């Protein structure tokens, strides 16, 4: 019996990591069984090409590596994760909650292709990861949507608090803007659940956003289970 795969997605600075941790904590508190996965898995050998790419080994700008090549870097890490970590759990009915997934390639790498070629890229991406590699399709994608100015504020504050430096994605504001456009396009095209995280030029509270995220998750879990 196939399980459920639910993905949280959003550009850098959207508050995705905060919402993911909050959601995992609530599911733990409620005693729900689930598998938590965060992509990329920077501590695993399968992410080696991703780390080199983000460190600038292949070029100092995101555009120095085309959308198809960079998508393959991330897809390999997901494939390795699925085969070694959660395939059996998922295929026996388990709930899997992912922080990023194929959907991140749609947003981040899709931003590198011209707008007129975006649909062609998305068709290739979904065929590559879901049909060719055999990764499961998400049952629900929660897209945390936030304006670029707010996202940048959030991202820079996070870097200040954690004393971390920006990678080649985070340094390029034009790239982040393109990611936002690509993410909104993919969200509309694939019917992702769009969570609007800003109100009146500022981020909504963590709990307010969490409530909307949690409600959507429950609806997906209960669908086809005779509970809703």
C-alpha positions in Angstrom: 0.0 0.0 0.0 1.6 3.2 -1.2 2.0 5.9 1.4 1.8 9.7 1.3 4.5 12.1 0.3 4.0 15.8 1.4 6.5 18.5 0.4 7.2 21.9 1.7 8.6 24.2 -0.9 9.6 27.9 -1.2 12.4 30.2 -2.3 15.3 31.1 0.1 13.9 33.3 2.9 10.3 32.1 2.6 10.4 30.7 6.1 10.2 27.1 4.8 12.7 25.6 7.3 10.9 27.2 10.2 7.5 25.9 9.1 8.9 22.4 8.4 10.4 22.1 11.9 7.1 23.4 13.4 5.1 20.9 11.5 7.4 18.0 12.4 7.2 19.0 16.1 3.4 19.1 16.0 3.2 15.7 14.3 5.6 14.3 16.9 3.6 15.8 19.8 0.4 14.2 18.4 2.1 10.8 18.1 1.8 10.5 14.4 4.2 8.3 12.6 6.1 9.9 9.7 9.5 10.0 8.0 11.3 13.4 7.9 13.6 14.1 5.0 15.5 17.4 4.3 17.0 18.0 0.8 19.8 18.4 -0.2 21.4 15.9 2.2 24.7 17.8 2.6 26.2 15.2 4.9 25.9 12.4 2.4 28.2 11.4 -0.5 25.4 11.7 -3.0 25.4 15.5 -2.5 29.0 16.0 -3.5 28.2 17.6 -6.8 25.6 19.9 -5.2 28.2 21.1 -2.6 30.8 21.8 -5.3 28.2 23.6 -7.4 27.0 25.8 -4.6 30.6 26.6 -3.5 31.3 27.9 -7.0 33.5 25.1 -8.2 31.8 25.1 -11.6 31.3 28.9 -11.8 30.6 31.9 -9.6 27.0 32.4 -10.9 24.1 30.0 -10.9 23.8 30.4 -14.7 27.3 28.9 -15.2 25.7 25.5 -14.9 22.6 25.0 -17.0 19.3 23.9 -15.7 19.5 20.4 -16.9 23.0 19.6 -15.5 22.3 21.2 -12.1 18.9 19.4 -11.9 20.7 16.1 -12.3 23.0 16.9 -9.3 20.0 17.3 -7.0 18.0 14.4 -8.5 20.9 11.9 -7.8 20.8 12.9 -4.2 17.0 12.3 -4.0 17.4 8.9 -5.8 20.1 7.8 -3.3 17.9 8.9 -0.4 14.8 7.1 -1.7 16.7 3.8 -2.4 18.6 3.7 0.9 16.4 5.4 3.4 12.6 5.6 2.8 11.4 3.5 -0.2 10.3 0.5 1.9 8.6 2.7 4.5 6.8 4.7 1.8 5.7 1.7 -0.2 4.2 0.1 2.9 1.9 3.0 3.6 4.2 5.4 5.5 3.8 9.2 5.7 6.9 11.0 4.3 7.4 14.7 5.0 10.0 16.4 2.8 11.7 19.8 3.1 12.3 20.4 -0.6 12.0 17.8 -3.4 11.8 17.7 -7.2 9.8 20.9 -6.8 13.0 22.7 -5.8 14.4 22.0 -9.2 11.2 23.4 -10.8 11.8 26.6 -8.9 15.5 27.1 -8.7 16.8 25.4 -11.9 13.6 26.3 -13.8 14.6 30.0 -13.2 17.6 29.5 -15.6 15.6 28.8 -18.7 13.8 31.5 -20.8 10.2 31.9 -19.9 9.1 30.5 -23.3 11.0 27.3 -22.6 9.9 26.9 -19.0 7.1 24.4 -19.7 9.5 22.2 -21.8 11.9 22.1 -18.9 9.2 21.2 -16.4 8.0 18.4 -18.6 11.5 17.1 -18.9 12.1 17.4 -15.1 9.0 15.5 -14.1 9.6 12.8 -16.7 13.3 12.5 -15.6 12.7 12.2 -11.8 9.3 10.5 -11.7 9.3 8.3 -14.8 13.0 7.6 -15.5 14.4 7.6 -12.0 11.2 6.2 -10.5 10.9 8.6 -7.6 7.4 9.0 -6.2 5.2 12.0 -7.1 4.2 14.1 -4.2 0.6 13.9 -3.0 0.7 17.5 -1.8 3.1 20.4 -2.4 2.8 23.3 0.0 4.3 26.3 -1.7 5.2 29.1 0.8 4.9 32.2 -1.3 6.6 35.5 -0.2 7.6 38.6 -2.0 11.3 39.0 -2.9 12.0 42.0 -0.6 10.7 40.1 2.5 12.5 36.9 1.5 15.8 38.8 1.2 15.3 40.4 4.6 14.6 37.1 6.2 17.5 35.4 4.5 20.0 38.1 5.5 18.8 38.0 9.1 19.2 34.3 9.2 22.8 34.5 7.9 23.5 37.2 10.5 22.1 35.1 13.4 23.8 31.9 12.3 27.1 33.6 11.2 26.9 31.8 7.8 27.9 33.1 4.4 25.7 33.1 1.3 26.2 30.4 -1.4 26.1 31.4 -5.1 22.3 31.2 -5.1 21.8 33.5 -2.2 24.3 36.1 -3.4 22.4 36.6 -6.7 19.3 38.7 -6.2 18.3 38.6 -9.9 18.5 34.8 -9.7 16.3 34.7 -6.6 13.8 36.9 -8.3 13.7 34.5 -11.3 13.3 31.6 -8.8 10.2 33.4 -7.4 8.7 33.7 -10.9 9.5 30.1 -11.8 8.1 28.9 -8.5 4.8 30.8 -8.9 4.6 29.4 -12.5 5.1 25.8 -11.4 2.7 26.3 -8.4 -0.1 27.5 -10.8 0.7 24.9 -13.4 0.8 21.9 -11.1 -1.9 23.0 -8.7 0.4 23.2 -5.6 -1.2 24.5 -2.5 -0.2 28.2 -2.3 0.4 29.5 1.2 0.6 33.3 1.1 3.1 34.1 3.9 3.1 37.9 3.8 0.4 40.4 4.7 0.6 44.2 4.5 4.3 44.1 3.5 5.4 41.9 6.4 5.6 38.2 7.2 2.6 36.7 8.9 3.2 35.0 12.3 4.7 31.6 12.3 1.6 30.2 14.0 -0.7 31.8 11.5 1.1 30.2 8.6 1.5 26.9 10.4 -2.3 26.7 10.9 -2.9 26.9 7.2 -0.1 24.4 6.5 -1.4 21.9 9.0 -4.9 22.1 7.8 -3.8 21.3 4.2 -1.7 18.4 5.4 -4.6 16.9 7.4 -6.9 17.1 4.3 -4.3 15.3 2.3 -3.7 12.6 4.9 -7.4 12.0 5.4 -8.2 12.0 1.7 -9.4 8.6 0.5 -9.2 7.3 4.0 -12.9 7.7 4.8 -12.1 10.5 7.3 -13.1 13.5 5.3 
